[in-house]
Amino acid sequence: MTTAERTFPPYISDERSSLEGWLDFHRATLAAKCAGLDDQQLREASVPPSMMTLLGLVRHMAEVERAWFRNVFAGDTTAEPLYYTDEDPDGDFRVSATDTWDEAHAAWQTQIAAARDIVQGRSLDDVSTGRRHRDGAQVDLRWIYVHMIEEYARHNGHADFLRERIDGATGS
């Protein structure tokens, strides 16, 4: 498996470069937490009854990228969920013995590429054409960047514990 190089965001930069830098840093951090593990290890849950796995986190972040950039910011109503349904809202986290890194990683990278295309040339002040699913609010691109950084940071903390439980690896 290959992962993107992890680069710290610039120490001195404009707001957009800082936000994009931190988001890319956290994307690469999740990939790094999964590096070197096989599919069985990536499907290993932390502590029963939790079903949280590294593979589930990657699938979840593919969903989060899709939802915030495609559905909310771009208003793309055709971008259907990848893993969950109304009947199984935790489907992104629920992995089976046949779910693989190759598939989940490809889906995640596709959603990241779509997100980058959507925001290209857009201002941080631009307001979404779609709406938040919970309350119907519109948000600006700045809010989405900050939320995505928070989402990745929180789940990268989970990934730290998952990885340590699998093979003892720790670190940033």
ROGU-533029 format. One record per residue (C-alpha): residue number from 1; x negated, y negated, z negated. Coordinates in nm, 4 decimals, padded with zeros to 6 digits. Last residue first. Layout:
BEGIN
SITE   num          x          y          z
SITE   NUM          X          Y          Z
...
// end
This chain:
BEGIN
SITE   num          x          y          z
SITE   172   -00.2485   -01.1183   -01.5162
SITE   171   -00.3720   -00.8232   -01.7092
SITE   170   -00.2681   -00.4795   -01.8215
SITE   169   -00.2929   -00.1330   -01.6719
SITE   168   -00.1950    00.1439   -01.9142
SITE   167   -00.0708    00.3754   -01.6425
SITE   166    00.3082    00.3767   -01.6411
SITE   165    00.3825    00.1990   -01.9706
SITE   164    00.1406   -00.0852   -01.8873
SITE   163    00.3047   -00.1231   -01.5459
SITE   162    00.6526   -00.1446   -01.6936
SITE   161    00.5454   -00.3923   -01.9604
SITE   160    00.3809   -00.6281   -01.7116
SITE   159    00.6713   -00.5835   -01.4682
SITE   158    00.9135   -00.7123   -01.7324
SITE   157    00.6993   -01.0239   -01.7657
SITE   156    00.6973   -01.0463   -01.3858
SITE   155    01.0759   -01.0410   -01.4116
SITE   154    01.0853   -01.3585   -01.6179
SITE   153    00.8249   -01.5342   -01.4026
SITE   152    01.0049   -01.4296   -01.0826
SITE   151    01.3377   -01.5695   -01.1982
SITE   150    01.1820   -01.8882   -01.3366
SITE   149    00.9953   -01.9523   -01.0098
SITE   148    01.3174   -01.8832   -00.8190
SITE   147    01.5100   -02.1275   -01.0395
SITE   146    01.2521   -02.4016   -00.9841
SITE   145    01.2595   -02.3477   -00.6088
SITE   144    01.6402   -02.3361   -00.6030
SITE   143    01.6681   -02.6572   -00.8057
SITE   142    01.4312   -02.8357   -00.5652
SITE   141    01.6404   -02.7166   -00.2698
SITE   140    01.9439   -02.8980   -00.4053
SITE   139    02.2394   -02.7235   -00.5609
SITE   138    02.6083   -02.6865   -00.4765
SITE   137    02.8373   -02.5566   -00.7442
SITE   136    03.0905   -02.2767   -00.6897
SITE   135    03.0665   -02.1594   -01.0507
SITE   134    02.9237   -01.8082   -01.0466
SITE   133    02.8550   -01.7619   -00.6753
SITE   132    02.6526   -02.0788   -00.6372
SITE   131    02.7619   -02.2571   -00.3203
SITE   130    02.6647   -02.2707    00.0429
SITE   129    02.5623   -02.5784    00.2400
SITE   128    02.2902   -02.6424   -00.0148
SITE   127    02.1780   -02.9969   -00.0833
SITE   126    01.8606   -03.1415    00.0646
SITE   125    01.6555   -03.3309   -00.1975
SITE   124    01.3621   -03.0884   -00.1742
SITE   123    01.3572   -03.1842    00.1919
SITE   122    01.3831   -02.9308    00.4736
SITE   121    01.1193   -02.8926    00.7438
SITE   120    01.0875   -02.5173    00.6895
SITE   119    01.3284   -02.4215    00.4121
SITE   118    01.5181   -02.1615    00.6152
SITE   117    01.2086   -02.0124    00.7768
SITE   116    01.0394   -01.9604    00.4394
SITE   115    01.3519   -01.7958    00.2993
SITE   114    01.3779   -01.5645    00.6020
SITE   113    01.0155   -01.4588    00.5538
SITE   112    01.0813   -01.3909    00.1845
SITE   111    01.3922   -01.1881    00.2764
SITE   110    01.1986   -00.9776    00.5262
SITE   109    00.9199   -00.9293    00.2707
SITE   108    01.1694   -00.7932    00.0180
SITE   107    01.3304   -00.5573    00.2700
SITE   106    00.9869   -00.4297    00.3793
SITE   105    00.8788   -00.3826    00.0171
SITE   104    01.1966   -00.1898   -00.0646
SITE   103    01.1626    00.0398    00.2369
SITE   102    00.7906    00.1089    00.1966
SITE   101    00.8199    00.1370   -00.1815
SITE   100    01.0664    00.4215   -00.1476
SITE    99    01.4136    00.5249   -00.2612
SITE    98    01.4702    00.8995   -00.2237
SITE    97    01.4502    00.9905   -00.5925
SITE    96    01.7135    00.7278   -00.6665
SITE    95    01.6960    00.3670   -00.7784
SITE    94    01.9634    00.1723   -00.9696
SITE    93    01.8128   -00.1754   -01.0116
SITE    92    01.9480   -00.3116   -00.6823
SITE    91    02.2716   -00.1221   -00.7371
SITE    90    02.3412   -00.3101   -01.0600
SITE    89    02.6621   -00.4711   -00.9260
SITE    88    02.7936   -00.1245   -00.8343
SITE    87    03.1630   -00.1512   -00.7376
SITE    86    03.1207   -00.5068   -00.6109
SITE    85    02.8230   -00.3785   -00.4182
SITE    84    02.4486   -00.3766   -00.4698
SITE    83    02.1545   -00.2840   -00.2531
SITE    82    02.1110   -00.5134    00.0461
SITE    81    02.3837   -00.7668   -00.0198
SITE    80    02.5324   -00.9230    00.2948
SITE    79    02.3742   -01.2158    00.4781
SITE    78    02.6730   -01.2954    00.7033
SITE    77    02.7961   -01.5787    00.4796
SITE    76    02.4888   -01.7863    00.5570
SITE    75    02.5415   -02.1100    00.3615
SITE    74    02.1771   -02.2077    00.4138
SITE    73    02.1051   -02.2903    00.0485
SITE    72    02.3483   -02.0502   -00.1172
SITE    71    02.3653   -01.7440    00.1056
SITE    70    02.0276   -01.7486    00.2790
SITE    69    01.7959   -01.9077    00.0239
SITE    68    01.9556   -01.8169   -00.3050
SITE    67    02.1212   -01.4852   -00.2227
SITE    66    01.8554   -01.3413    00.0057
SITE    65    01.5642   -01.4246   -00.2262
SITE    64    01.7615   -01.2850   -00.5223
SITE    63    01.8483   -00.9646   -00.3347
SITE    62    01.4850   -00.9063   -00.2345
SITE    61    01.3971   -00.9857   -00.5969
SITE    60    01.6297   -00.7105   -00.7148
SITE    59    01.4760   -00.4577   -00.4751
SITE    58    01.1291   -00.5456   -00.6046
SITE    57    01.2529   -00.5216   -00.9640
SITE    56    01.4150   -00.1849   -00.8919
SITE    55    01.0855   -00.0513   -00.7560
SITE    54    00.9099   -00.1700   -01.0718
SITE    53    01.1725    00.0073   -01.2790
SITE    52    01.4564   -00.1037   -01.5051
SITE    51    01.7085    00.1755   -01.5711
SITE    50    01.7181    00.1019   -01.9408
SITE    49    01.8634    00.3852   -02.1489
SITE    48    01.5886    00.4845   -02.1817
SITE    47    01.2570    00.2980   -02.1952
SITE    46    01.0556    00.1765   -01.8998
SITE    45    01.2000    00.3578   -01.6020
SITE    44    00.9678    00.5286   -01.3532
SITE    43    01.0703    00.4611   -00.9913
SITE    42    00.7398    00.2879   -00.9091
SITE    41    00.5564    00.5876   -01.0561
SITE    40    00.7449    00.8260   -00.8262
SITE    39    00.6856    00.6019   -00.5256
SITE    38    00.3100    00.5933   -00.5793
SITE    37    00.1252    00.3211   -00.7658
SITE    36   -00.1820    00.1351   -00.6414
SITE    35   -00.0204   -00.2063   -00.6270
SITE    34    00.3145   -00.2550   -00.8025
SITE    33    00.1959   -00.5216   -01.0485
SITE    32    00.0102   -00.6869   -00.7592
SITE    31    00.3327   -00.7177   -00.5587
SITE    30    00.5007   -00.8857   -00.8552
SITE    29    00.2072   -01.1246   -00.8886
SITE    28    00.2156   -01.2043   -00.5158
SITE    27    00.5743   -01.3293   -00.5434
SITE    26    00.4762   -01.5225   -00.8563
SITE    25    00.1898   -01.6986   -00.6777
SITE    24    00.4101   -01.7690   -00.3759
SITE    23    00.6655   -01.9406   -00.6006
SITE    22    00.3924   -02.1329   -00.7808
SITE    21    00.2424   -02.2570   -00.4548
SITE    20    00.5797   -02.3490   -00.3072
SITE    19    00.6618   -02.5577   -00.6147
SITE    18    00.3190   -02.7238   -00.6240
SITE    17    00.3131   -02.7924   -00.2513
SITE    16    00.6576   -02.9507   -00.2712
SITE    15    00.5714   -03.1680   -00.5737
SITE    14    00.2480   -03.3102   -00.4325
SITE    13   -00.0811   -03.1641   -00.5371
SITE    12   -00.3534   -03.1449   -00.8007
SITE    11   -00.4233   -02.8071   -00.9584
SITE    10   -00.3425   -02.6269   -00.6357
SITE     9   -00.1406   -02.3082   -00.6820
SITE     8   -00.3386   -02.0026   -00.7896
SITE     7   -00.3947   -01.7516   -00.5127
SITE     6   -00.2809   -01.3909   -00.5192
SITE     5   -00.3785   -01.2026   -00.2080
SITE     4   -00.0835   -01.0307   -00.0506
SITE     3   -00.0341   -00.6642   -00.1181
SITE     2   -00.1195   -00.3507    00.0705
SITE     1    00.0000    00.0000    00.0000
// end
